[in-house]
Amino acid sequence: MYPANFEYARPSTVEEAIALLGKYGDDAKVLAGGHSLIPAMKLRLARPKVVVDIGRIANLSYIRTDTHGRFAIGAMTTHAEIAASKLLKTKCPLLPETAAHIGDVQVRNKGTIGGSLVHADPAADYPAAMLALNAEMELVGPKGKRVVRVADFFVDLLQSAVGPDEILTEIRVPETSSAVAYIKTEQKASGFALAGVAAVQSLAGFRIGVTGVAPKPYRASAVEHVLAKHKSPKSEEIAQASMLAADGVHLGMDGMRPTGPRGQAGVEAIPIKAPHHVAHRLVVAAEHLSDPRHPRATIARQQDLAAAHHERLR
Ligand SMILES: Cc1cc2nc3c(=O)[nH]c(=O)nc-3n(C[C@H](O)[C@H](O)[C@H](O)COP(=O)(O)OP(=O)(O)OC[C@H]3O[C@@H](n4cnc5c(N)ncnc54)[C@H](O)[C@@H]3O)c2cc1C
């Protein structure tokens, strides 16, 4: 299927792009890697009159250290560049590990971290890692720059904090130890997460992000709280904590109700490093909560997603 007709604009600076978004308002859409927007346009779920391609803007694709010792990643950096980054592999290994899980080679070569985060697909991989890393995002709009912490960034299903006249320009994450993990079970055809869990362990405790299960990604705070009581949690303690994987979380979409005993999948945890152990257990718990193998659940979820696409991407 072909998209409806649209005008194409190719600004060469962020300022030009912002001016175009201001001029065309809701009729305009930013184009980054196109791997979410173009399929939505082909399905006529998105019908922008003007597509603002930010792919030729210089300096939106980079991975570097900032003055605070964090890692600054340009919004147009592709999943493949993040997966291959030696700097991130050494200093912030959760991001390359997560990026390597996204889609297939073609998706990773074209899709961008900025596009993925702004799109806020409830089954996307990065959001879990962003929450586990306590990332922050820099947005530029007509009034200048503003910084949004990850806790405020994912607003709802397919809705991020980025306004229609704003552009996400940079994502910042801290250095971490190597005690990190991202584990997911995926939808076989697309690779999207049915349940994905990112875990970071530091001296301050665990930070755990979950994606794929609810309308928006969330931190498994109840699990973090229980694990904080253990310096080096044992397998049974992790299994116990994993039962709280969605405690206090609004699962939202129809067909995404818990149907089985939480976290009792009978899958053995992998005794590698604690975060792997934790993420693996939690992914199993999260799977049960979303019950993805239930055909009705999957259909209801797809219908919800299509409706939300229609609403948000018009
Ligand atoms: C077959 C297939 C499999 C996939 N599998 C996975 C998977 O396993 N895991 C996963 O996480 N994702 C998956 N994806 C999605 C993929 O990661 C997309 O690349 C990503 O979601 C969107 O990034 P993009 O650069 O292509 O953005 P685009 O499609 O260009 O844009 C997406 C949305 O974000 C907006 N936007 C983009 N960049 C900016 C910006 N800098 N500022 C403001 N607004 C912006 C656009 O206007 C649009 O609304 C898959 C996609 C496909 C087609």
PDBQT file of the ligand as one rigid body, heavy atoms in Angstrom, charges set to zero:
ROOT
HETATM    1  C1  LIG A 401      10.112  -4.908  10.756  1.00  0.00    +0.000 C 
HETATM    2  C2  LIG A 401      10.382  -4.028  11.948  1.00  0.00    +0.000 A 
HETATM    3  C3  LIG A 401      10.806  -4.613  13.125  1.00  0.00    +0.000 A 
HETATM    4  C4  LIG A 401      11.044  -3.816  14.237  1.00  0.00    +0.000 A 
HETATM    5  N1  LIG A 401      11.442  -4.418  15.407  1.00  0.00    +0.000 NA
HETATM    6  C5  LIG A 401      11.688  -3.668  16.485  1.00  0.00    +0.000 A 
HETATM    7  C6  LIG A 401      12.122  -4.259  17.706  1.00  0.00    +0.000 A 
HETATM    8  O1  LIG A 401      12.337  -5.456  17.816  1.00  0.00    +0.000 OA
HETATM    9  N2  LIG A 401      12.314  -3.431  18.762  1.00  0.00    +0.000 N 
HETATM   10  C7  LIG A 401      12.136  -2.082  18.687  1.00  0.00    +0.000 A 
HETATM   11  O2  LIG A 401      12.336  -1.399  19.685  1.00  0.00    +0.000 OA
HETATM   12  N3  LIG A 401      11.746  -1.500  17.555  1.00  0.00    +0.000 NA
HETATM   13  C8  LIG A 401      11.517  -2.251  16.450  1.00  0.00    +0.000 A 
HETATM   14  N4  LIG A 401      11.129  -1.646  15.287  1.00  0.00    +0.000 N 
HETATM   15  C9  LIG A 401      10.953  -0.168  15.242  1.00  0.00    +0.000 C 
HETATM   16  C10 LIG A 401      12.275   0.470  14.870  1.00  0.00    +0.000 C 
HETATM   17  O3  LIG A 401      13.170   0.390  15.951  1.00  0.00    +0.000 OA
HETATM   18  C11 LIG A 401      12.106   1.940  14.453  1.00  0.00    +0.000 C 
HETATM   19  O4  LIG A 401      13.267   2.284  13.812  1.00  0.00    +0.000 OA
HETATM   20  C12 LIG A 401      11.881   2.940  15.548  1.00  0.00    +0.000 C 
HETATM   21  O5  LIG A 401      10.771   2.650  16.322  1.00  0.00    +0.000 OA
HETATM   22  C13 LIG A 401      11.610   4.321  14.963  1.00  0.00    +0.000 C 
HETATM   23  O6  LIG A 401      12.797   4.941  14.624  1.00  0.00    +0.000 OA
HETATM   24  P1  LIG A 401      12.940   5.672  13.248  1.00  0.00    +0.000 P 
HETATM   25  O7  LIG A 401      14.243   6.388  13.305  1.00  0.00    +0.000 OA
HETATM   26  O8  LIG A 401      12.721   4.728  12.161  1.00  0.00    +0.000 OA
HETATM   27  O9  LIG A 401      11.764   6.775  13.374  1.00  0.00    +0.000 OA
HETATM   28  P2  LIG A 401      10.657   7.252  12.327  1.00  0.00    +0.000 P 
HETATM   29  O10 LIG A 401       9.874   6.100  11.857  1.00  0.00    +0.000 OA
HETATM   30  O11 LIG A 401      11.270   8.130  11.297  1.00  0.00    +0.000 OA
HETATM   31  O12 LIG A 401       9.789   8.157  13.305  1.00  0.00    +0.000 OA
HETATM   32  C14 LIG A 401       9.010   7.597  14.346  1.00  0.00    +0.000 C 
HETATM   33  C15 LIG A 401       8.205   8.687  15.045  1.00  0.00    +0.000 C 
HETATM   34  O13 LIG A 401       9.056   9.542  15.810  1.00  0.00    +0.000 OA
HETATM   35  C16 LIG A 401       9.040  10.893  15.314  1.00  0.00    +0.000 C 
HETATM   36  N5  LIG A 401      10.433  11.329  15.370  1.00  0.00    +0.000 N 
HETATM   37  C17 LIG A 401      11.505  10.626  14.907  1.00  0.00    +0.000 A 
HETATM   38  N6  LIG A 401      12.645  11.208  15.282  1.00  0.00    +0.000 NA
HETATM   39  C18 LIG A 401      12.298  12.325  15.964  1.00  0.00    +0.000 A 
HETATM   40  C19 LIG A 401      13.058  13.327  16.630  1.00  0.00    +0.000 A 
HETATM   41  N7  LIG A 401      14.391  13.313  16.683  1.00  0.00    +0.000 N 
HETATM   42  N8  LIG A 401      12.372  14.337  17.232  1.00  0.00    +0.000 NA
HETATM   43  C20 LIG A 401      11.018  14.368  17.204  1.00  0.00    +0.000 A 
HETATM   44  N9  LIG A 401      10.255  13.434  16.616  1.00  0.00    +0.000 NA
HETATM   45  C21 LIG A 401      10.894  12.403  16.022  1.00  0.00    +0.000 A 
HETATM   46  C22 LIG A 401       8.418  10.814  13.922  1.00  0.00    +0.000 C 
HETATM   47  O14 LIG A 401       7.721  11.988  13.592  1.00  0.00    +0.000 OA
HETATM   48  C23 LIG A 401       7.474   9.628  14.079  1.00  0.00    +0.000 C 
HETATM   49  O15 LIG A 401       6.274  10.034  14.691  1.00  0.00    +0.000 OA
HETATM   50  C24 LIG A 401      10.869  -2.408  14.156  1.00  0.00    +0.000 A 
HETATM   51  C25 LIG A 401      10.457  -1.819  12.951  1.00  0.00    +0.000 A 
HETATM   52  C26 LIG A 401      10.214  -2.618  11.848  1.00  0.00    +0.000 A 
HETATM   53  C27 LIG A 401       9.788  -1.978  10.562  1.00  0.00    +0.000 C 
ENDROOT
TORSDOF 0
